[in-house]
Amino acid sequence: MEKLNITFKHFIGINGEAILIRKVVFIDEQQYIVDIDENDKTCLHFVEYLNNIPVGTCRVLKCKENSLKLGRFAILKEYRGHALGTKLLNEVEKYAIENNFDYIYLDAQFDKKEFYFKSGYKSLNLPLFLDENYPHIHLYKKL
């Protein structure tokens, strides 16, 4: 991969770039039925760009006074394996710290849990649950 020029934008509400990335990853690739929901209208979305091409996205919702819930985390398949997911996660954590949040929570697909463990996330030790037939695990990180 050529020189990586990675940038981020964040905004309230979902935009076309985030919708496209989520459609490709969750609907086309993983066969989810529903991806866009009511939370998308009001929560904060991040889009990650590689050389001005949108390659990743996620959303965050305030879930308690001092914590955020991360969701809909997606990197386009052809861009995986270049630490872009880690960079997006770091950008969200930086935003959380700058805005005085102490915790980030998320529900990760069980087979993706190691990605989050490498970034310091821990299990809440709650039972696994299914979301559209995908096993998920509850995770958190103290910032």
Helices and strands as residue ranges (DSSP letters): E 6-12, H 16-22, I 23-29, G 38-41, E 44-50, E 53-64, E 67-75, G 77-79, H 84-98, E 103-109, G 110-112, H 113-118, E 122-123, E 129-131, E 134-142
